[in-house]
Structure formats: C-alpha cells, structure tokens
Amino acid sequence: MTNAEIASLFDHVADLLEYQGGNVFRVRAYRNAARLVKGTVEPLAAIRGASDRSFTDLDGIGKDLATKIETLLDGGRLPMLEQLEQEVPQVAFDLMRVPGLGPKKVKLLVDALRLTSLDDLGEACRAGRVRELQGFGEKTEATILANLAFAQNPEHNRLLWDEADAIVRQLVEWMRGCPAALRVEAAGSWRRGRETVGDIDILAESSQPAAVMDHLLAWESAGDLLLRGDTKTSIRGPQGVQIDLRVVEAASFGSAWQYFTGSKEHNVRLRSRARDRGLTINEYGVTRLDAPEAGSLAGRTEAEVYEAVGLPWIPPELREGRGEIEQAAAGKLPTLVTIADIRGDLHMHTTATDGEATLAEMATAAIERGLSYIAITDHGKRVTMAHGLDEKRLRRQWQTIDRLNESLAAGGKPPLVVLKGIEVDMLEKGGLDLPDDVLAEADWVVASLHYGQKQDRQRITARIVEAIEHPAVSCIGHPTGRLLNRRPAYDVDMQQVIAAAAATGTFLEINANPWRLDLDDTLAAAAARAGVKLVISTDAHSTGGLDVMRCGILQARRAGLEPNDVANTQTLAGLRKLLAKQRSA
C-alpha cells in the first residue's frame, strides 16, 4: 500500500474510535500517525527495506502502529478496522456532516432515537424528541433542525476560504461600527487560513454584550437567529454560513482569540503544556491549578497566553497541532513567507487563449501590484477548448513580448520584465503538446495535466514524472488536479512526484486559485522538506485574478514555508540561476 492509502486508513480508524468513545489518546495517536504518514516523502516500504531503520524511529509511531503498517504493506487487513466497521452504522457518518454534531453526540442520537437516516433526525427534531435527551435541549434541537436542512442541501457545502473572507471583511467592518464594541476580530478556521471554512467565528471586546449582539442582528446580511445567550449569538449569514459572535471582556480577549482560533489538536497540546507547569488555559485566561481563586495570570493578548507557558506567539496558520508547539519551544518556528516577499507571478493567461485581458493589460496590472517580473503562460495546442497556441502562434506571441520588454526598458531600468512562457499539456499517451525545439526557446515552461485525469495511478504518475524530467520544463502546474467542492484529486503517487522533482530541481506549484489551492498544505510541506522549491502562482485569467496571490500565500504559510522555500521570492537574476541549475541537472 502507498503512504497515502495507509494515512487514509488511519484517519478512518480514528473516526470510528471517536464515535465509539474510545480512549482520546488512542484516537489522537491514529490522527497523528495519519498526518505523519501523509507528509512522509519517502515510501514506508523503503524505510522497512533498510536494515538499520525502523518505523518506530518516526515521531509518533509506536510498536503497535508499526506492526499495523507492516501488515498493510504486506497487503493484509486490520482485524480491528473490520470489527469497527461492522459496529458503526453508516448513518453515523451521515449525521457527522451536520454542523455542530460530533461523534459523541451522533452516537447518543443514533442509539437513543434509533436513527437510520438524516430524514429520521429531522422527524425526531420536529417531534421534540431530541430535546428530551441529556445534553441537548430545545435550543440545541432547533439548531440541529436548522443545520440539518443546510447539511442536506447540496449547494451548501463548506465555503472556499476567499468566499468566507469576503463575508468576514464585510461583517467585521459592520461590527466595528458598533459604539459598544471596543475591538472586533475574526477567529476560527478563517484565521488559520484553511482552504474551506465551515462557520465564521467573531470576537468582540465589550462590557455591553447585549448592545453588541443587537448590532449583529441589525446587520443587513443577518439571516435566521439560531441562538442567543448572555454573551454569544449565532445567526445564519450569507450563503447559509453559520456565524458565531462571542463578546468578552478586555482581560480575556487574547485568551478567547487564541482559544477560538487554534485547532482542537493545537489547543489540546497547549493545555497539556500548561498542566505540566501547574496552569490551566481556557477562553477566559491562564490560571494556576492550585489557586484558581487568585485570578487570571494572562489573557489580554495572545502573546501573554503563549508567554505564560514559555512559548513565543505562534502564527495562526500553524496552529494545527502538527509540531508547531515543539518548534516554538525549541526556538525553531519558521519565518513564514508573506505576500510582500513575492517578486513575480509565473502562471497567467491572456486573450490569446482563455484569458480575459490582453498581454499589455496583464503587464500593467502586474506593475500596479508591485511585481518585478511575470511569465505569460497561455495554453498549448492540446487545450483546444481554450484555443490553445500552436508553434506559429506561440512564437508570434513571444515576439510581441520581446517588443513589450523593449518598450518597458526604454526609459532605463524596466518596472517589469515579461518572461516568454507557455503552459504545455502532458499528453495522455506521454510527451508534451509542443515540440522540444519550441520549448527550448521559452524562458519558463509550466507543464500541467488537463486530460486523461481518470487514468490509473501508475499512468498518471508516469506522465507527471516524465514532464518533471523533461529538460525544458520549469514547473508542474496544479500537481494533483483537484477542484475544491467540485472534483477530487486524480490518483497520483505524490511521494514519487516529489522525489522526482527533488532529483531534477523542477519546481512544484501552489496554485493560488481558490478552487484549486493545489498543492495542499501537507504536500507543500512535504515537498519543501524534500528540498523541492515551490512556486506560488495565481493562474490568473484576468487582471483581477492576480489578487488571489494572497490565497496561495496562506496555503504556503500553513505549510510552514519560508521565503527561501519559494522560487518566486527570488530576484529575476536569482530565479534564472535556479532555472540554470534545473537545465544542468
């Protein structure tokens, strides 16, 4: 089995164990093992084949998990997994799609109400049977019923990050107009930069919570009221997203912001570190375990909270429980890449193929955004639906680029250099869709896979590796082909792809298009650890499309990437040196 398949199985085991109320440390062990295996570039089979190595050398893999990996690599099945699958009903997985219903609540609902479908849950809510269960109530029942319709509507999937961002910006601006709110900030998965967002968390600092919550309800985009308490209000917002507003005092704002930003795993590890120091951390502040009556030791700022347990402030994008607390304790947190570090954009289209702006318009827009170089990468001829360029049309475009560069340099140092590029297609039977002699003339070549995405794993992997090894190819575009909420990644061995890129010096793309964000954060981190340079590109098809660079930056930050990990943070001279190394590899 591949690393990805083993990781998927471990995640599946964790889901089943959590539903059954299994030991929390056991559940966490499988979650951590899944993340570790997915992010391991080297095939686990290769580790097993080395006489001086063991799976237990990997952080978080003990003897039991090591034995299970051995079994899976040998093509065996896990009796424990088969038993769990028999014990957990399919309806449990359906119910877990309902916002706010975790495995424990789902099990209680399934067992107590004998549910067999989401429709059964809706009928139970409407009949008032859910509120009778311990730990629920009338408000919870109403919330479940409201969220049930949302979960069953295929149009109401998780929002893309930039969709959520548009709502967050509008909402925060509105809430900051409330006289009773001294400070308003967003938290949750939006702040961590997750590629999709399930709900939106807003914090407000105020001593007048009722006035702040009234202001939220007066927002023109406010939908149904789902919940109102003393300091918390939940509403349905634009596109059906749930918005949770919490109002806190100044003394607790930092601790609440930290608590409602960090992932569950991050916060669990942070609280564990606090307990080791005789402290407890929650949304209200940091207190001593042996003297809680003494009051909060820290909580006004996030930095205070982390400092109380001997850590520097940790960037929100890293707060996923992937080793960032250990990095912080060791003084090894990465200096994350920022949009200010980006000097060039190396994937964009014009009206020559399927873009909406001309070459000159794209260049002008790039100058306005402070870029020093761009690559024009219209489609090659295989992409007929986009009127892809053949050899003659491509060379004609490059001549136009030469003239544009001469014009830009007429007054001295040019504000922008335009590279002669192309996005070639990896053909289904192998090879690229333009001749080698043409590609050799290019400054920059992105190779992408647009057709034959349902081919088997071996064939797709071979096509990508062949492109990586082509001497003219600079970068692999959107390497897994996924479209968030629309299309899964094609079946590809990314460990093999990353290894090939590391061997040749070929770059891998983080495509900043919000529907793609491909590579994902885990694979981007794995590539960087393997020594592969990443390129963050917009794949813009319009001048406005250049602005999605910020989405790619967030993805890179979640991967822990520093400026030196990203090729287009280099000057043009630095980029050309990297390209020269590629072609001599």
Rosetta blueprint (number, residue, H / E / L):
1 M L
2 T L
3 N H
4 A H
5 E H
6 I H
7 A H
8 S H
9 L H
10 F H
11 D H
12 H H
13 V H
14 A H
15 D H
16 L H
17 L H
18 E H
19 Y H
20 Q L
21 G L
22 G L
23 N L
24 V H
25 F H
26 R H
27 V H
28 R H
29 A H
30 Y H
31 R H
32 N H
33 A H
34 A H
35 R H
36 L H
37 V H
38 K H
39 G L
40 T L
41 V L
42 E L
43 P L
44 L H
45 A H
46 A H
47 I H
48 R H
49 G H
50 A L
51 S L
52 D L
53 R L
54 S L
55 F H
56 T H
57 D H
58 L L
59 D L
60 G L
61 I L
62 G L
63 K H
64 D H
65 L H
66 A H
67 T H
68 K H
69 I H
70 E H
71 T H
72 L H
73 L H
74 D L
75 G L
76 G L
77 R L
78 L L
79 P H
80 M H
81 L H
82 E H
83 Q H
84 L H
85 E H
86 Q H
87 E H
88 V L
89 P L
90 Q H
91 V H
92 A H
93 F H
94 D H
95 L H
96 M L
97 R L
98 V L
99 P L
100 G L
101 L L
102 G L
103 P H
104 K H
105 K H
106 V H
107 K H
108 L H
109 L H
110 V H
111 D H
112 A H
113 L H
114 R L
115 L L
116 T L
117 S L
118 L H
119 D H
120 D H
121 L H
122 G H
123 E H
124 A H
125 C H
126 R H
127 A L
128 G L
129 R L
130 V H
131 R H
132 E H
133 L L
134 Q L
135 G L
136 F L
137 G L
138 E H
139 K H
140 T H
141 E H
142 A H
143 T H
144 I H
145 L H
146 A H
147 N H
148 L H
149 A H
150 F H
151 A H
152 Q H
153 N L
154 P L
155 E L
156 H L
157 N L
158 R L
159 L E
160 L E
161 W H
162 D H
163 E H
164 A H
165 D H
166 A H
167 I H
168 V H
169 R H
170 Q H
171 L H
172 V H
173 E H
174 W H
175 M H
176 R L
177 G L
178 C L
179 P L
180 A L
181 A L
182 L L
183 R E
184 V E
185 E E
186 A E
187 A L
188 G H
189 S H
190 W H
191 R H
192 R H
193 G L
194 R L
195 E L
196 T E
197 V E
198 G L
199 D E
200 I E
201 D E
202 I E
203 L E
204 A E
205 E E
206 S L
207 S L
208 Q L
209 P H
210 A H
211 A H
212 V H
213 M H
214 D H
215 H H
216 L H
217 L H
218 A L
219 W L
220 E L
221 S L
222 A L
223 G L
224 D L
225 L E
226 L E
227 L E
228 R E
229 G L
230 D L
231 T L
232 K E
233 T E
234 S E
235 I E
236 R E
237 G L
238 P H
239 Q H
240 G H
241 V L
242 Q E
243 I E
244 D E
245 L E
246 R E
247 V E
248 V E
249 E L
250 A H
251 A H
252 S H
253 F H
254 G H
255 S H
256 A H
257 W H
258 Q H
259 Y H
260 F L
261 T L
262 G L
263 S L
264 K H
265 E H
266 H H
267 N H
268 V H
269 R H
270 L H
271 R H
272 S H
273 R H
274 A H
275 R H
276 D H
277 R L
278 G L
279 L E
280 T E
281 I E
282 N E
283 E L
284 Y L
285 G E
286 V E
287 T E
288 R E
289 L L
290 D L
291 A L
292 P H
293 E H
294 A H
295 G L
296 S L
297 L L
298 A E
299 G L
300 R L
301 T L
302 E H
303 A H
304 E H
305 V H
306 Y H
307 E H
308 A H
309 V L
310 G L
311 L L
312 P L
313 W L
314 I L
315 P L
316 P H
317 E H
318 L H
319 R L
320 E L
321 G L
322 R L
323 G L
324 E H
325 I H
326 E H
327 Q H
328 A H
329 A H
330 A L
331 G L
332 K L
333 L L
334 P L
335 T L
336 L L
337 V L
338 T L
339 I H
340 A H
341 D H
342 I L
343 R L
344 G E
345 D E
346 L L
347 H L
348 M E
349 H L
350 T L
351 T L
352 A L
353 T L
354 D L
355 G L
356 E L
357 A L
358 T L
359 L H
360 A H
361 E H
362 M H
363 A H
364 T H
365 A H
366 A H
367 I H
368 E H
369 R L
370 G L
371 L L
372 S L
373 Y E
374 I E
375 A E
376 I E
377 T L
378 D L
379 H E
380 G E
381 K L
382 R L
383 V L
384 T H
385 M H
386 A H
387 H L
388 G L
389 L E
390 D L
391 E H
392 K H
393 R H
394 L H
395 R H
396 R H
397 Q H
398 W H
399 Q H
400 T H
401 I H
402 D H
403 R H
404 L H
405 N H
406 E H
407 S H
408 L H
409 A L
410 A L
411 G L
412 G L
413 K L
414 P L
415 P L
416 L L
417 V E
418 V E
419 L E
420 K E
421 G E
422 I E
423 E E
424 V E
425 D E
426 M E
427 L L
428 E L
429 K L
430 G L
431 G L
432 L E
433 D L
434 L L
435 P L
436 D H
437 D H
438 V H
439 L H
440 A L
441 E L
442 A L
443 D L
444 W E
445 V E
446 V E
447 A E
448 S E
449 L L
450 H L
451 Y L
452 G L
453 Q L
454 K L
455 Q L
456 D L
457 R H
458 Q H
459 R H
460 I H
461 T H
462 A H
463 R H
464 I H
465 V H
466 E H
467 A H
468 I H
469 E L
470 H L
471 P L
472 A L
473 V L
474 S L
475 C E
476 I E
477 G L
478 H L
479 P L
480 T L
481 G L
482 R L
483 L E
484 L L
485 N L
486 R L
487 R E
488 P L
489 A L
490 Y L
491 D L
492 V L
493 D L
494 M H
495 Q H
496 Q H
497 V H
498 I H
499 A H
500 A H
501 A H
502 A H
503 A H
504 T H
505 G L
506 T L
507 F E
508 L E
509 E E
510 I E
511 N E
512 A L
513 N L
514 P L
515 W L
516 R L
517 L L
518 D E
519 L L
520 D L
521 D H
522 T H
523 L H
524 A H
525 A H
526 A H
527 A H
528 A H
529 R H
530 A L
531 G L
532 V L
533 K L
534 L E
535 V E
536 I E
537 S E
538 T L
539 D L
540 A E
541 H L
542 S L
543 T L
544 G H
545 G H
546 L H
547 D H
548 V H
549 M H
550 R H
551 C H
552 G H
553 I H
554 L H
555 Q H
556 A H
557 R H
558 R H
559 A L
560 G L
561 L L
562 E L
563 P H
564 N H
565 D H
566 V E
567 A H
568 N H
569 T H
570 Q L
571 T L
572 L H
573 A H
574 G H
575 L H
576 R H
577 K H
578 L H
579 L H
580 A H
581 K H
582 Q H
583 R H
584 S H
585 A L
